[in-house]
Amino acid sequence: MAHLVEVAKSGRATCRGCGEKVEKGALRFGEEVPNVFAEEGGTAHRYWHLPCAAKKMANELREALRSFAEEVPDRAALDALITEHAHPDYPYAERAPNGRARCRVCQEGIGKGQLRVVFERVYETGMGMTRSAGYLHAACTMRYGDAEKLGKEALDAALRAHSALPAADLEEITRALG
């Protein structure tokens, strides 16, 4: 989908991040989403203040800014926010920072400090398609649909390319994949 950065044409749009109005003439990020109200399909935009989008949709905003030719006020601060909040490429592996996540396959908790594999989940909500992370035990990974489609070798290569783990942890994940 084609997200965009543009000058707000009116002051009617509400930011999806903070809930405040996006002032006329201000730069805004337009997240392109399927139009659930149109019978023939099509797309619509949900608008964000640039700093709000940098916190919630950093990767998408970074891509949209590449095609925006005009000057962006406080670009250095915006780039710093994007860098701070950007998510890595999926899939990747990490150690769980807490014990709140559940495995998408077995529904068991993933304990703090355990190795886990992270895939991007895309699902429908009342406001359109939503993206978030989905977590898996390393041993459950090959039973997850997206992992099965990739195959063990491609998944292993992707995890090694996208993860910031020590080599010993990556080897442990490779063994767990089977």
LINJORA-V558535 format. One record per backbone hydrogen bond with DSSP energy under -1.0 kcal/mol. NH is the residue of the N-H (numbers start at 1). CO is the residue of the C=O. E is the energy in kcal/mol with one decimal. If there is no record, write none. Layout:
NH&CO&E / NH&CO&E
This chain:
4&30&-2.1 / 6&28&-2.2 / 8&26&-3.0 / 15&20&-3.1 / 16&47&-2.2 / 19&15&-1.4 / 22&13&-2.8 / 25&8&-2.2 / 26&23&-1.9 / 28&6&-2.8 / 29&48&-2.6 / 30&4&-3.5 / 31&46&-3.3 / 33&44&-3.0 / 35&42&-2.2 / 41&38&-1.1 / 44&33&-2.8 / 46&31&-2.2 / 48&29&-2.0 / 53&49&-2.5 / 54&50&-2.3 / 55&51&-1.1 / 56&52&-1.5 / 57&53&-3.4 / 61&57&-2.6 / 62&58&-2.5 / 63&59&-1.8 / 64&60&-2.2 / 65&61&-2.6 / 66&62&-1.0 / 68&65&-1.0 / 78&74&-2.1 / 79&75&-2.9 / 80&76&-1.9 / 81&77&-2.0 / 82&78&-2.5 / 83&79&-2.5 / 84&80&-2.2 / 85&81&-2.0 / 86&82&-1.5 / 92&118&-1.7 / 94&116&-2.2 / 96&114&-2.8 / 103&108&-2.8 / 104&135&-2.3 / 107&103&-1.4 / 110&101&-2.8 / 113&96&-3.0 / 114&111&-2.1 / 116&94&-2.6 / 117&136&-2.4 / 118&92&-3.5 / 119&134&-2.7 / 121&132&-4.0 / 123&130&-2.5 / 125&128&-2.4 / 128&125&-1.8 / 130&123&-3.1 / 132&121&-2.3 / 134&119&-3.2 / 136&117&-1.9 / 143&140&-1.9 / 144&141&-2.0 / 148&144&-2.4 / 149&145&-2.0 / 150&146&-1.7 / 151&147&-2.5 / 155&151&-2.4 / 156&152&-2.7 / 157&153&-2.3 / 158&154&-2.4 / 159&155&-2.8 / 160&156&-2.1 / 161&157&-2.0 / 162&158&-2.4 / 163&159&-1.5 / 170&166&-1.9 / 171&167&-2.3 / 172&168&-1.9 / 173&169&-2.0 / 174&170&-2.3 / 175&171&-2.2 / 176&172&-2.0 / 177&173&-1.8 / 178&175&-1.0
